Amino acid sequence: MAEERRGWTGGPNLPFPMGASVVLTRPVANRRLVSIFDTIMEYGLYFLIVLTPFAFGTVESWSIAIAEVVIFTVALAWGLKMVALGVIRIERTPFNICWLLVLGFGLLQIVPLPLRFVQILSPHAYALYQDMAIESSLNATWRTLSLYPYATKLEILRLSALALLFWVAANHLRTREQVERVVWVVMGTGFLLAMFGIIQHFTWNGKLFWVREFPERSHPFGPYVNRNHFAGYLEMVIPLCLGRIVETRRNKSSGVTGWRDRLLQWRTPEANRALLVFFGGLIVVAALLLSGSRAGLFSFLGSMLFMALLSGRRRQSKRWWAPLALFVALGFAYAVWLKVDDVMKTFAILWVGTDDPSASWRLLVWKDTLRLGRAFLWTGTGLNTFSWAFPLYQSPLTGQGHFTHAENDYLQAFAEGGLPFIGFLALALIWGGAQLLTGWSDSQRSHARGLGLGLLAGLVALLLHSLADFNLHIMANAILFVLLLALATRVLVFGTSPAAALNHFGTFSDRAAPH
């Protein structure tokens, strides 16, 4: 017998308010088929979390292709599940419009336009095409805004995969149990990555995985060719560990009055898991410090400061400062115990400076990137075209080196997408960030406050790191960032519910709404 579920309407002028879902109904199908789709989605997410960082950060064509195929497979399973259930349900998140604007702008960059339009929208691109026509004797009348359309198409494919990953995770992970499983997989992967990095560091033979050669002038650590990207992954995992500890501490404090009761609380399975997360997190901190990444250290400390400031907004949350400070102090002490020279060297560079030429040429690259962005102010050079467009504006002071990235995700976005692309990013940061912070402030549950705090701090860590690196262009790190964003949206904007609260539609019953 067919069943129906009506969509929530918020009045004649606002049929689908923020936080509501778009719901269309059809006859309900086979539950076994739905279970298969659920399994494909969950194990697909686990596959992406576990394997992408160990595939050298998923920066090579083969690994990127595998990751994209897995994401598209997971998205297909999500769509087929909704068809099988007869319910087309897509949560209205503050980031949906941002994803659509970014993808739409990328498509605009690869659409051939009459040269007259190109001249109006991007005079510098028009001038380049005119020079090319003179040199090659080719006089094309239609051109794209992207200087290299093929590279832009590859980036659109990557961004489409990340957008689908966000939508699948934000819509499929509806229960607390589902969210918890994903968080445990992320923390477990971070721990394994840290252990591998530490072991390889102390047994280093000059090769990744002890067998793979790496490019010259690289600074590898763990499975990553660049130690900054290794640190970028771990700095998102560490706040999650702290969020779990904060959540457990808040639960244990409820209804506990004496020291005897507090000691007895540590005998519970939940407390044992918190201790496991605590000591596992110390190993992750130690690996980040041993990597020698200055930007990673700065971002890690910035995320810890963010957690302290955000939790300090409420008086009852200030008791979290003690375990937070203890965690950071023990992590530093453990790293110093493992190899004091490497840790002290990183801190010395921060305090007294360095003669490393990368510190000076990075500023020169940023300056040249700004000139490139101003030249293509309204259209950009095209997504993923930096390495082709930058030589046109590269000053002699940066040498003859070939730069594939701007060493700053925001400046590169400005160069490749112009002011419109920066506007889309600002919209996501301001509007979406405000929604997440409001959700955290309004939440009264330990699960949302503890885990939500860790998720937000993990996002802040990579956003800070992106000021001096290109972590968001590393597929493994981008996948984890998008997953954390989807989890934060689910936990803080929509809320989660016990698995028993879901009906056969995969939606919440009226008596067990998310909280």
Sequence and secondary structure as in RCSB ss.txt:
>XXXX:A:sequence
MAEERRGWTGGPNLPFPMGASVVLTRPVANRRLVSIFDTIMEYGLYFLIVLTPFAFGTVESWSIAIAEVVIFTVA
LAWGLKMVALGVIRIERTPFNICWLLVLGFGLLQIVPLPLRFVQILSPHAYALYQDMAIESSLNATWRTLSLYPY
ATKLEILRLSALALLFWVAANHLRTREQVERVVWVVMGTGFLLAMFGIIQHFTWNGKLFWVREFPERSHPFGPYV
NRNHFAGYLEMVIPLCLGRIVETRRNKSSGVTGWRDRLLQWRTPEANRALLVFFGGLIVVAALLLSGSRAGLFSF
LGSMLFMALLSGRRRQSKRWWAPLALFVALGFAYAVWLKVDDVMKTFAILWVGTDDPSASWRLLVWKDTLRLGRA
FLWTGTGLNTFSWAFPLYQSPLTGQGHFTHAENDYLQAFAEGGLPFIGFLALALIWGGAQLLTGWSDSQRSHARG
LGLGLLAGLVALLLHSLADFNLHIMANAILFVLLLALATRVLVFGTSPAAALNHFGTFSDRAAPH
>XXXX:A:secstr
           SS SS TT EEEEE     HHHHHHHHHHHHHHHHHHHHHHHHTTTT SHHHHHHHHHHHHHHH
HHHHHHHHHHTEEEEE  TTHHHHHHHHHHHHHHHS EEHHHHHHH HHHHHHHHHHHHHH    SEE SSSSHH
HHHHHHHHHHHHHHHHHHHHHH  BHHHHHHHHHHHHHHHHHHHHHHHHHHHT  SSBTTTB   TT B BTTBS
BHHHHHHHHHHHHHHHHHHHHHHHHHHHTT  SHHHHHHHTTSHHHHHHHHHHHHHHHHHHHHHHTT HHHHHHH
HHHHHHHHHHHTTSGGGGGGHHHHHHHHHHHHHHHHHH HHHHHHHHHHHHH    HHHHHHHHHHHHHHHHHHH
TTTT S TT HHHHGGGT  GGGTT   SS S HHHHHHHHHHHHHHHHHHHIIIIIHHHHHHHHHH   HHHHH
HHHHHHHHHHHHHHHTTSS GGGSHHHHHHHHHHHHHHIIIIII  B GGGB TTSSB TTS   
